[in-house]
Amino acid sequence: MSSRKKGWYWPYAILTSIFIIIGASALTIYVAVQNPVEMSDMDMQDYHHYDRNANDIISAKIYFDRKYDLSYHSHSFKQDNAVVAYKLVDKQGNPINDAKMNIMVTRPGNHETDLPFAAPSSVKNGIYTFEIGVLPLEGRWNVLARIVVGEDERYMNLKVDTRNDGAFEY
């Protein structure tokens, strides 16, 4: 056999490898476009905004917490009747009823089932109640809240579970 016949497959192997690399690169780009990382569960903002303003957001939270006490006040969070309630009082224990509060109920890492609420269903004695209603899925949920009192602003990320009444985490 001549030396010319022995090495005939190397050019084909190199070309095949190049096509496989180009195909894998195209597949990677396609998957990246279909699954963007722009959305984040961090304080109802995309990660670019949070990265640019992280120090300001953290400082605002500290300043807010010096003036007000904010707590999760719901008794249960069920799939068939979800209710989210927050209690907001000043440091002297006086209820704050004039805050602007909006929330978003979302699944961790999944924005297809986001449920935004621009205002609470009711406000009484500093307790802001959001009637969520029926949730599309059972399990873990994130409740993202934005609270504004005058010039003071705070974000709160709460993790809840429909399968266990007492399971929540700040």
SETI-479691 format. One line per 3 residues: number of its first residue (from 1); their letters; for each residue x, y, z of N, C-alpha, C. Coordinates in nm, 3 decimals. Example, Ala and Ser with C-alpha at 12.3 -4.5 7.8 and 13.67 -1.06 7.14 Angstrom:
<atoms>
1	as	1.319/-0.569/0.780/1.230/-0.450/0.780/1.320/-0.330/0.780  1.285/-0.225/0.708/1.367/-0.106/0.714/1.290/0.003/0.787
</atoms>
This chain:
<atoms>
1	mss	0.084/-0.118/0.000/0.000/0.000/0.000/0.088/0.124/0.000  0.054/0.216/-0.081/0.136/0.336/-0.088/0.106/0.427/0.029  0.198/0.517/0.057/0.181/0.611/0.169/0.066/0.707/0.143
4	rkk	0.033/0.725/0.017/-0.078/0.813/-0.019/-0.212/0.752/0.023  -0.231/0.626/0.016/-0.354/0.559/0.054/-0.372/0.554/0.206  -0.263/0.548/0.284/-0.273/0.534/0.428/-0.331/0.659/0.496
7	gwy	-0.304/0.776/0.451/-0.345/0.899/0.519/-0.465/0.968/0.459  -0.546/0.898/0.387/-0.660/0.960/0.318/-0.768/1.010/0.413  -0.781/0.956/0.534/-0.891/0.990/0.625/-0.863/1.113/0.711
10	wpy	-0.742/1.159/0.724/-0.711/1.274/0.810/-0.778/1.404/0.765  -0.776/1.437/0.639/-0.846/1.561/0.599/-0.996/1.555/0.628  -1.057/1.437/0.611/-1.199/1.422/0.641/-1.226/1.432/0.791
13	ail	-1.138/1.377/0.871/-1.153/1.385/1.017/-1.141/1.529/1.064  -1.049/1.604/1.007/-1.032/1.744/1.044/-1.154/1.825/1.003  -1.203/1.805/0.882/-1.322/1.877/0.836/-1.445/1.840/0.920
16	tsi	-1.460/1.714/0.952/-1.573/1.670/1.036/-1.564/1.735/1.174  -1.445/1.740/1.232/-1.426/1.804/1.363/-1.462/1.952/1.357  -1.424/2.019/1.251/-1.456/2.161/1.236/-1.608/2.180/1.228
19	fii	-1.676/2.096/1.152/-1.822/2.106/1.141/-1.890/2.076/1.274  -1.839/1.980/1.349/-1.896/1.949/1.482/-1.877/2.067/1.576  -1.762/2.131/1.573/-1.737/2.248/1.660/-1.828/2.364/1.621
22	iga	-1.845/2.387/1.491/-1.935/2.494/1.446/-2.079/2.463/1.486  -2.121/2.337/1.472/-2.257/2.298/1.512/-2.278/2.314/1.662  -2.181/2.273/1.743/-2.192/2.287/1.889/-2.196/2.435/1.929
25	sal	-2.119/2.517/1.859/-2.122/2.661/1.888/-2.258/2.721/1.854  -2.313/2.683/1.740/-2.446/2.733/1.702/-2.551/2.686/1.802  -2.544/2.561/1.847/-2.638/2.509/1.945/-2.626/2.584/2.078
28	tiy	-2.504/2.615/2.119/-2.483/2.691/2.242/-2.545/2.830/2.233  -2.528/2.896/2.120/-2.588/3.029/2.100/-2.739/3.019/2.101  -2.795/2.919/2.035/-2.940/2.900/2.032/-2.996/2.879/2.172
31	vav	-2.935/2.793/2.251/-2.981/2.767/2.388/-2.969/2.893/2.474  -2.861/2.969/2.458/-2.842/3.092/2.536/-2.948/3.196/2.502  -2.986/3.206/2.377/-3.089/3.303/2.337/-3.226/3.260/2.390
34	qnp	-3.254/3.130/2.392/-3.383/3.080/2.440/-3.396/3.090/2.592  -3.286/3.096/2.665/-3.286/3.099/2.812/-3.205/3.218/2.863  -3.258/3.338/2.852/-3.180/3.455/2.892/-3.158/3.459/3.043
37	vem	-3.049/3.520/3.085/-3.019/3.533/3.227/-3.042/3.675/3.276  -3.112/3.754/3.197/-3.138/3.893/3.234/-3.224/3.905/3.359  -3.325/3.819/3.373/-3.414/3.829/3.487/-3.349/3.765/3.609
40	sdm	-3.376/3.826/3.722/-3.323/3.774/3.847/-3.430/3.788/3.953  -3.426/3.701/4.053/-3.519/3.711/4.163/-3.469/3.806/4.271  -3.360/3.870/4.247/-3.303/3.958/4.347/-3.372/4.094/4.342
43	dmq	-3.459/4.118/4.436/-3.523/4.248/4.454/-3.600/4.299/4.333  -3.666/4.209/4.259/-3.752/4.245/4.147/-3.682/4.331/4.042  -3.555/4.306/4.020/-3.478/4.385/3.924/-3.390/4.291/3.843
46	dyh	-3.349/4.338/3.725/-3.253/4.257/3.652/-3.116/4.272/3.718  -3.029/4.178/3.691/-2.902/4.178/3.762/-2.813/4.296/3.726  -2.828/4.355/3.608/-2.749/4.473/3.572/-2.780/4.589/3.667
49	hyd	-2.909/4.614/3.689/-2.949/4.722/3.779/-2.898/4.696/3.920  -2.912/4.572/3.966/-2.868/4.540/4.101/-2.716/4.554/4.114  -2.642/4.510/4.014/-2.496/4.523/4.018/-2.453/4.669/4.023
52	rna	-2.518/4.754/3.945/-2.481/4.897/3.942/-2.515/4.968/4.072  -2.625/4.926/4.137/-2.676/5.000/4.252/-2.678/4.917/4.381  -2.598/4.814/4.390/-2.602/4.724/4.506/-2.579/4.799/4.637
55	ndi	-2.480/4.884/4.641/-2.450/4.957/4.765/-2.564/5.050/4.805  -2.624/5.117/4.708/-2.737/5.206/4.738/-2.858/5.126/4.788  -2.883/5.012/4.727/-2.997/4.929/4.769/-2.976/4.876/4.910
58	isa	-2.856/4.832/4.940/-2.826/4.781/5.074/-2.833/4.894/5.177  -2.781/5.010/5.143/-2.787/5.125/5.235/-2.932/5.167/5.260  -3.014/5.166/5.156/-3.156/5.202/5.172/-3.226/5.103/5.263
61	kiy	-3.194/4.975/5.251/-3.253/4.874/5.339/-3.214/4.898/5.484  -3.088/4.927/5.508/-3.041/4.952/5.645/-3.110/5.074/5.703  -3.121/5.181/5.624/-3.187/5.303/5.670/-3.335/5.279/5.697
64	fdr	-3.401/5.202/5.609/-3.542/5.167/5.627/-3.561/5.088/5.757  -3.475/4.990/5.779/-3.487/4.904/5.897/-3.460/4.981/6.028  -3.388/5.090/6.021/-3.368/5.174/6.140/-3.495/5.249/6.180
67	kyd	-3.582/5.276/6.081/-3.703/5.353/6.107/-3.829/5.268/6.122  -3.831/5.150/6.057/-3.954/5.071/6.051/-3.925/4.924/6.080  -4.030/4.855/6.125/-4.025/4.711/6.141/-4.122/4.650/6.040
70	lsy	-4.071/4.563/5.957/-4.150/4.496/5.854/-4.144/4.346/5.881  -4.261/4.281/5.886/-4.262/4.138/5.911/-4.368/4.069/5.826  -4.344/3.942/5.799/-4.439/3.858/5.727/-4.549/3.822/5.825
73	hsh	-4.674/3.842/5.785/-4.785/3.829/5.880/-4.892/3.730/5.833  -4.864/3.652/5.728/-4.961/3.555/5.678/-4.968/3.434/5.770  -5.087/3.378/5.781/-5.105/3.260/5.864/-5.093/3.132/5.782
76	sfk	-5.125/3.139/5.654/-5.110/3.021/5.569/-5.089/3.065/5.425  -5.027/2.978/5.351/-5.003/3.002/5.209/-5.033/2.871/5.137  -5.157/2.857/5.091/-5.203/2.734/5.027/-5.223/2.756/4.877
79	qdn	-5.216/2.648/4.801/-5.232/2.659/4.657/-5.372/2.705/4.619  -5.474/2.661/4.691/-5.610/2.696/4.653/-5.658/2.828/4.711  -5.585/2.884/4.808/-5.624/3.012/4.867/-5.502/3.080/4.926
82	avv	-5.421/3.137/4.841/-5.297/3.200/4.886/-5.324/3.345/4.928  -5.274/3.378/5.046/-5.285/3.514/5.098/-5.147/3.554/5.149  -5.104/3.672/5.113/-4.977/3.726/5.161/-5.007/3.853/5.239
85	ayk	-4.952/3.860/5.360/-4.975/3.978/5.444/-4.843/4.020/5.508  -4.820/4.150/5.507/-4.703/4.208/5.573/-4.752/4.307/5.677  -4.679/4.316/5.787/-4.711/4.414/5.890/-4.598/4.516/5.892
88	lvd	-4.637/4.644/5.883/-4.541/4.753/5.881/-4.574/4.851/5.992  -4.480/4.868/6.085/-4.496/4.962/6.195/-4.366/5.041/6.209  -4.375/5.160/6.270/-4.253/5.234/6.297/-4.189/5.177/6.424
91	kqg	-4.076/5.229/6.463/-4.003/5.175/6.578/-4.077/5.195/6.711  -4.173/5.286/6.714/-4.253/5.306/6.834/-4.376/5.214/6.837  -4.395/5.134/6.732/-4.507/5.041/6.725/-4.632/5.098/6.661
94	npi	-4.624/5.220/6.607/-4.739/5.282/6.540/-4.753/5.223/6.399  -4.874/5.180/6.362/-4.892/5.122/6.229/-4.874/5.226/6.119  -4.816/5.184/6.010/-4.797/5.268/5.891/-4.896/5.219/5.786
97	nda	-4.992/5.302/5.752/-5.097/5.263/5.657/-5.085/5.331/5.521  -4.988/5.419/5.505/-4.980/5.495/5.380/-4.858/5.458/5.295  -4.801/5.342/5.317/-4.687/5.298/5.236/-4.736/5.248/5.100
100	kmn	-4.650/5.257/5.002/-4.677/5.199/4.871/-4.607/5.063/4.870  -4.687/4.959/4.846/-4.632/4.825/4.850/-4.681/4.747/4.728  -4.588/4.687/4.657/-4.625/4.597/4.549/-4.544/4.469/4.564
103	imv	-4.605/4.358/4.520/-4.538/4.230/4.532/-4.544/4.154/4.401  -4.459/4.053/4.391/-4.465/3.959/4.281/-4.447/3.819/4.340  -4.541/3.732/4.309/-4.533/3.593/4.351/-4.481/3.515/4.231
106	trp	-4.368/3.445/4.249/-4.302/3.380/4.137/-4.240/3.248/4.180  -4.223/3.160/4.085/-4.154/3.033/4.112/-4.004/3.057/4.107  -3.925/2.987/4.189/-3.779/3.003/4.183/-3.726/2.962/4.046
109	gnh	-3.655/3.054/3.982/-3.593/3.025/3.854/-3.687/3.010/3.737  -3.813/3.051/3.752/-3.911/3.034/3.645/-4.002/3.157/3.645  -4.000/3.231/3.538/-4.080/3.353/3.532/-4.207/3.336/3.448
112	etd	-4.240/3.213/3.411/-4.361/3.189/3.332/-4.488/3.204/3.415  -4.478/3.183/3.547/-4.596/3.189/3.634/-4.593/3.310/3.725  -4.523/3.416/3.688/-4.517/3.537/3.771/-4.656/3.595/3.790
115	lpf	-4.687/3.632/3.914/-4.814/3.695/3.947/-4.784/3.830/4.013  -4.786/3.940/3.937/-4.759/4.072/3.997/-4.885/4.132/4.057  -4.868/4.203/4.168/-4.976/4.275/4.235/-4.927/4.416/4.265
118	aap	-4.992/4.515/4.204/-4.948/4.653/4.215/-4.990/4.719/4.346  -5.093/4.666/4.411/-5.141/4.725/4.535/-5.206/4.617/4.620  -5.205/4.635/4.752/-5.268/4.535/4.838/-5.421/4.536/4.825
121	ssv	-5.481/4.423/4.860/-5.627/4.414/4.861/-5.686/4.497/4.973  -5.616/4.499/5.087/-5.662/4.580/5.200/-5.544/4.620/5.287  -5.563/4.733/5.357/-5.464/4.782/5.453/-5.539/4.820/5.579
124	kng	-5.501/4.758/5.691/-5.568/4.787/5.817/-5.469/4.769/5.931  -5.453/4.873/6.011/-5.361/4.870/6.127/-5.220/4.828/6.088  -5.172/4.875/5.976/-5.036/4.845/5.931/-5.020/4.709/5.868
127	iyt	-5.128/4.636/5.849/-5.122/4.504/5.786/-5.168/4.516/5.641  -5.077/4.490/5.551/-5.103/4.498/5.408/-5.131/4.356/5.359  -5.254/4.334/5.312/-5.298/4.200/5.273/-5.315/4.193/5.122
130	fei	-5.256/4.090/5.062/-5.269/4.065/4.919/-5.341/3.932/4.902  -5.458/3.937/4.839/-5.535/3.816/4.809/-5.484/3.761/4.677  -5.405/3.656/4.683/-5.344/3.599/4.564/-5.445/3.512/4.489
133	gvl	-5.522/3.433/4.562/-5.619/3.343/4.499/-5.558/3.206/4.476  -5.592/3.145/4.365/-5.546/3.010/4.334/-5.413/3.017/4.259  -5.314/2.942/4.310/-5.184/2.936/4.245/-5.184/2.825/4.141
136	ple	-5.115/2.845/4.029/-5.118/2.744/3.923/-5.044/2.615/3.958  -4.946/2.621/4.051/-4.868/2.504/4.086/-4.849/2.494/4.236  -4.831/2.372/4.284/-4.803/2.349/4.425/-4.652/2.354/4.446
139	grw	-4.610/2.387/4.567/-4.468/2.381/4.599/-4.411/2.514/4.643  -4.284/2.533/4.612/-4.211/2.651/4.657/-4.243/2.772/4.570  -4.252/2.887/4.638/-4.277/3.014/4.571/-4.190/3.120/4.636
142	nvl	-4.152/3.222/4.559/-4.086/3.341/4.611/-4.187/3.454/4.610  -4.191/3.529/4.719/-4.275/3.648/4.726/-4.179/3.766/4.734  -4.172/3.842/4.627/-4.084/3.958/4.619/-4.167/4.082/4.648
145	ari	-4.120/4.163/4.740/-4.196/4.283/4.778/-4.109/4.407/4.766  -4.173/4.516/4.728/-4.109/4.648/4.727/-4.195/4.739/4.811  -4.136/4.800/4.913/-4.209/4.885/5.007/-4.147/5.025/5.002
148	vvg	-4.232/5.125/4.985/-4.186/5.264/4.981/-4.269/5.344/5.081  -4.199/5.408/5.175/-4.263/5.499/5.271/-4.193/5.633/5.255  -4.262/5.728/5.193/-4.200/5.858/5.167/-4.079/5.841/5.076
151	ede	-3.961/5.878/5.126/-3.836/5.864/5.052/-3.765/5.732/5.082  -3.816/5.658/5.179/-3.752/5.534/5.221/-3.804/5.417/5.138  -3.713/5.328/5.101/-3.750/5.216/5.015/-3.679/5.090/5.064
154	rym	-3.750/4.977/5.050/-3.691/4.849/5.091/-3.748/4.739/5.003  -3.665/4.641/4.976/-3.708/4.521/4.905/-3.702/4.404/5.003  -3.792/4.309/4.985/-3.790/4.190/5.069/-3.817/4.069/4.982
157	nlk	-3.735/3.967/4.997/-3.752/3.841/4.926/-3.789/3.736/5.029  -3.905/3.676/5.012/-3.957/3.577/5.105/-3.979/3.447/5.030  -3.938/3.337/5.088/-3.958/3.206/5.029/-4.064/3.133/5.109
160	vdt	-4.169/3.084/5.041/-4.279/3.013/5.105/-4.306/2.882/5.032  -4.383/2.795/5.097/-4.415/2.666/5.040/-4.562/2.634/5.066  -4.633/2.595/4.961/-4.776/2.565/4.976/-4.799/2.434/5.048
163	rnd	-4.699/2.348/5.056/-4.716/2.216/5.118/-4.699/2.218/5.269  -4.645/2.329/5.322/-4.619/2.337/5.466/-4.652/2.478/5.513  -4.758/2.492/5.594/-4.804/2.624/5.638/-4.696/2.708/5.704
166	gaf	-4.619/2.649/5.791/-4.522/2.725/5.867/-4.389/2.745/5.800  -4.376/2.699/5.677/-4.247/2.708/5.608/-4.235/2.840/5.533  -4.156/2.929/5.588/-4.121/3.051/5.515/-3.983/3.094/5.561
169	ey	-3.915/3.166/5.474/-3.779/3.205/5.501/-3.756/3.344/5.443  -3.693/3.431/5.522/-3.659/3.565/5.473/-3.533/3.560/5.392
</atoms>
